[in-house]
Amino acid sequence: MHIHHLAQENSILNKFLAEIRDVNVQKDSMRFRRNIERIGEVLGYELSKKLSFENKDVQTPLGIKPTNLPVNNTVLCSILRAGLPLHNGLLNYFDDAENAFISAYRHHPNNDEEFEIVVEYFASPSIDGKTLLLVDPMLATGRSLVAVYEAIKKYGTPKEIKIVSVIGSSEGVDYIKEFFPDDTELWIADIDEKLNDKGYIIPGLGDAGDLAFGTKM
């Protein structure tokens, strides 16, 4: 797996990351969603440099301009519900992409810290032979991403997979390497050092879904 860790270089991305982590700024859920969306735009721009391009003639009112244009057949697949703002940011740039949505959540059968990942819903076009952008803002244990990948295999084999995340843990990144194809790319804004006993990223930012859309039952 090839990892693109964007926060290792200074850019405006660091401002957006700082605001989604800041407990005072987090109180504004609209700003939180917008910052996740902007991070998606930055990630989308950077990963677009690694797509396939072809030179095509563009007719202007005064002539013809040869231009290199992306030619990937792209599917954006986001994990509900926290993935929606990140999905929107990517869709702002990949506006001709097909869209897929899948649910994955932690189920605690014994009401303790142990959990399993439950995948219940998947709406998608065929992903066979396409560029799959698998979108999950928080890469904590990595188990959700692996469960989602196993669930969507029946819908076809993508030409290439690019995972897009906002914040991950080193442990989660190491975990998913074992299950995804070797040529998979991870595009991630920042990677934190560890997980706590509940499997949440430290220092992380908390529950991205709750911060974006309110607490759940």
C-alpha positions in Angstrom: 0.0 0.0 0.0 1.3 3.4 -0.9 0.5 6.1 1.7 0.1 9.8 1.0 0.3 11.6 4.4 -0.5 15.2 3.4 0.0 16.8 6.8 3.7 16.0 6.6 4.1 19.1 4.4 2.9 22.6 5.4 -0.2 23.8 3.6 -3.6 25.4 4.3 -4.8 21.9 5.1 -3.2 22.2 8.6 -5.7 25.1 9.4 -8.7 22.9 8.5 -7.3 20.0 10.5 -6.7 22.3 13.5 -10.2 23.6 13.5 -11.9 20.1 13.3 -9.8 19.0 16.3 -10.3 22.2 18.4 -13.0 21.6 21.0 -14.1 25.2 20.9 -14.5 25.3 17.1 -16.2 21.9 17.1 -19.2 23.5 18.8 -20.2 24.9 15.4 -21.4 21.8 13.5 -21.8 23.7 10.3 -18.2 24.8 10.3 -17.1 21.2 11.2 -18.9 19.9 8.2 -17.5 22.6 5.9 -14.0 21.9 7.1 -14.3 18.2 6.5 -15.6 19.1 3.0 -12.6 21.4 2.4 -10.3 18.7 3.5 -12.0 16.4 0.9 -11.3 19.0 -1.7 -7.6 19.2 -0.9 -7.3 15.4 -0.8 -9.2 15.2 -4.1 -6.9 17.7 -5.8 -3.8 15.9 -4.6 -4.9 12.4 -5.6 -6.1 13.7 -9.0 -2.4 14.1 -9.9 -2.1 10.3 -9.9 -5.1 9.6 -12.2 -4.9 8.7 -15.9 -4.9 11.6 -18.4 -5.3 11.9 -22.1 -4.7 14.9 -24.4 -7.9 16.2 -25.9 -8.7 19.1 -28.1 -11.0 21.7 -26.5 -12.9 24.0 -28.9 -12.9 27.6 -27.7 -14.7 30.5 -29.4 -11.4 31.5 -31.1 -9.6 28.2 -31.7 -8.6 24.8 -30.4 -6.6 24.2 -27.2 -5.1 20.8 -26.5 -5.6 19.9 -22.8 -4.7 16.9 -20.7 -7.9 15.7 -19.1 -8.6 12.9 -16.6 -10.2 9.8 -18.1 -10.8 7.6 -15.1 -14.2 6.0 -14.7 -14.6 6.8 -11.0 -16.9 5.6 -8.3 -17.1 7.5 -4.9 -18.1 5.1 -2.1 -18.6 6.6 1.3 -19.3 5.0 4.6 -22.4 6.5 6.3 -23.0 8.7 8.1 -19.7 10.5 8.9 -18.5 10.1 5.4 -21.1 12.5 3.9 -19.2 15.8 4.2 -16.0 14.2 3.0 -17.9 12.7 0.1 -19.3 16.1 -0.8 -15.8 17.6 -0.9 -14.6 15.0 -3.3 -17.7 15.3 -5.4 -17.0 19.0 -5.8 -14.0 18.0 -7.8 -15.0 14.7 -9.3 -18.4 16.0 -10.3 -18.9 13.3 -13.0 -18.2 10.4 -10.7 -20.7 7.7 -10.0 -21.7 7.4 -6.3 -22.1 4.6 -3.8 -23.0 4.5 -0.1 -22.6 1.8 2.5 -23.4 1.6 6.2 -20.9 0.2 8.7 -21.1 0.6 12.4 -19.7 -0.8 15.6 -22.1 -3.3 17.4 -21.4 -4.1 21.0 -23.2 -7.4 21.6 -22.2 -7.7 25.3 -22.4 -4.0 26.1 -18.7 -3.8 26.8 -15.6 -2.6 24.9 -15.7 -5.5 22.5 -17.4 -4.9 19.2 -18.0 -6.3 15.7 -18.5 -4.3 12.5 -22.0 -4.6 11.0 -22.6 -3.8 7.3 -26.3 -3.5 6.6 -26.8 -1.3 3.5 -25.1 -0.8 0.2 -26.3 1.1 -2.9 -23.8 1.2 -5.7 -23.3 1.0 -9.5 -21.0 -1.7 -10.7 -17.4 -1.1 -9.6 -15.9 -3.6 -12.0 -12.9 -2.2 -13.8 -13.4 1.3 -12.3 -11.4 3.6 -10.1 -12.9 3.2 -6.6 -12.5 6.0 -4.1 -13.3 4.5 -0.8 -14.2 7.3 1.6 -14.1 7.0 5.4 -13.1 10.1 7.5 -11.8 8.3 10.6 -9.5 5.3 10.1 -9.3 4.1 13.7 -8.9 0.3 14.0 -9.3 -0.2 10.3 -11.9 -2.9 10.8 -14.7 -0.9 9.3 -12.8 -0.4 6.1 -11.9 -4.0 5.8 -15.5 -5.1 6.5 -16.7 -2.7 3.8 -14.1 -4.0 1.3 -15.2 -7.6 1.9 -18.9 -6.6 1.4 -18.4 -4.8 -1.9 -16.2 -7.5 -3.5 -19.3 -9.2 -4.8 -20.1 -6.1 -7.0 -17.0 -6.4 -9.1 -13.3 -5.9 -9.0 -12.1 -2.3 -9.4 -9.2 -1.4 -11.6 -7.7 0.5 -8.7 -8.6 1.5 -5.1 -7.8 4.8 -3.4 -8.8 5.1 0.2 -9.5 8.7 1.3 -9.5 9.6 5.0 -9.1 12.6 7.2 -7.5 11.2 10.4 -6.2 7.7 11.0 -4.2 5.9 13.7 -0.9 4.2 12.9 -2.4 0.9 14.1 -5.4 1.2 11.8 -3.1 2.0 8.8 -1.0 -1.0 9.5 -4.1 -3.2 9.9 -5.6 -2.4 6.5 -2.4 -3.1 4.7 -2.9 -6.8 5.3 -6.3 -6.9 3.5 -6.2 -4.5 0.6 -4.3 -5.1 -2.7 -0.7 -4.1 -2.7 -1.3 -1.3 -5.2 -4.0 0.4 -3.1 -3.3 4.0 -2.3 -4.2 5.7 1.0 -4.7 9.4 0.8 -5.0 10.7 4.3 -4.7 14.2 5.8 -3.1 13.2 9.1 -2.0 10.1 11.1 -2.1 10.0 14.9 0.0 7.8 17.2 -2.4 5.5 18.9 -5.9 4.2 19.9 -7.4 4.2 23.4 -9.0 1.2 25.1 -12.3 1.8 23.3 -10.6 1.9 19.8 -10.8 5.7 19.3 -8.0 7.7 17.8 -5.8 9.7 20.3 -5.6 12.7 20.1 -8.0 12.4 17.2 -11.1 14.6 17.3 -13.9 12.6 18.9 -16.9 11.2 17.0 -17.0 12.7 13.5 -20.6 11.6 12.9 -21.8 13.2 16.1 -19.9 16.4 15.5 -21.3 16.7 12.0 -24.9 15.7 12.5 -25.6 15.5 16.3 -25.5 12.7 18.8 -27.3 9.4 18.0 -29.3 7.0 20.1 
